[in-house]
Amino acid sequence: MTSAKEYDCIVIGAGVHGSFTAYELAKRNKKTLLLEQFILPHSRGSSHGQTRIIRKAYDHDFYTRMMEDNYELWAQLERESGVKLFRQTGLLVMGPENSKDYLNFKDTLEKNNIPTVHLHKGNFSKHIPNVTLAEGTAAMVDITAGVLFADRALKTAQDQFRKLGGVIRDNTMVTNIQPGPVVTVTTSAGVYRAKSIVITAGPWANRLLAHTGLQLPLEVVRINVCYWKEKVPGTYNVAKRFPCFLQTENKDTDEHIYGLPSNEYPGLVKICYHNGSPTDPDQRDKVTDRSDINVLKRFVSNCFPGLVPDPAVVESCMYTLTPDRHFVLDRHPAHSNIVIGAGFSGHGFKMGPLVGKLLSELSLGEMPSHDLSPFRIRRFQGHAKAAL
């Protein structure tokens, strides 16, 4: 075997967070290698697909504050690349008017002075046509929100990384990680060494962390990504600024239902349940549970009279969940030059630029530009354990 190639940093996993981490390191003139087990582009992880919601509406202050920076970073990437990555549509948030979940969203938007329109039964249909607001349901619109063009954004981050001299090796599976002052990464294509590594491997995070003696309390679930046909084409179209939407928890659902206006498939609206079935990431297509689709069919029937209440297309994606649904952004507890970005719990794509910046700061030993206490490994106490 030839001698190992040397880098300042190796990033493992070329999804949105790994790609932005590599891009940030390259911007700092660090010799950076980005490794990906699949041939790019691919649809096996959590970063594929044409659209994601971008929003400041959150039920936790720290995410709303982080999104202020993310909006700036997305706009900066648009300027640098000349590629349009975002369309503002607003986000319609609906929920039982006195529910804790809905009130948390409302409180966070108000505290952070996010431009918001509050709607009621009397003026709802004027602002949001072709949607039925159930009795006792409150509604508001985060005006800043919209649609991120996800596939385009991921490719743009990777293209900018390459322009800065970064190296991407796809179809390259990591088979071993040897910690030390210089980390050795063995792959299917050769051996690489770096002063630091960043692991952003999505559903495969714990498999890689096992080489470093650590396991995190991560659960991988398969999500049914459903598209619903418009009865009249154009009724819920992104070009007509129909908003993204989010239905908070209610008596029928334990998790949010979210949706985006028709875009990737002409005449089809994406509406998904924010939960799924546990799976092995390499066996995800064996999961056939459709109980979430039954929840969605009732929701579409009740709230979206302009849609056929049966999905026309069902695709799949994976979430990697932490127990509290907050991210992991931290250094390895035993090896400070191994940095971990994991557990994005189905709401991390919009955070890609800032997460990349934060992980690059951690890998370079710098003070992070945001408070990372909600994302530290130590919060899991007895749940994070040594790998067997």
Secondary structure by P-SEA (a helix, b strand, c coil): cccbbbbcbbbccccaaaaaaaaaaaaaccbbbbbbccccccccccccccbbbbbcccccaaaaaaaaaaaaaaaaaaaaccccccccbbbbbbcccccaaaaaaaaaaaaaccbbbbbcccccccccccccccccccccccccbbbbaaaaaaaaaaaaaaaabbbbbccccccccccccbbbbbcccbbbbccbbbbcccccccccccccccccbbbbbbbbbbbbbbccccccccccccbbbbbcccccccbbbbbbcccccccbbbbbbccbbbbccccccccccaaaaaaaaaaaaccccccccccccccccccccccccccccccccccccbbbbcccccccccaaaaaaaaaaaaaacccccccccccccccccccccccc
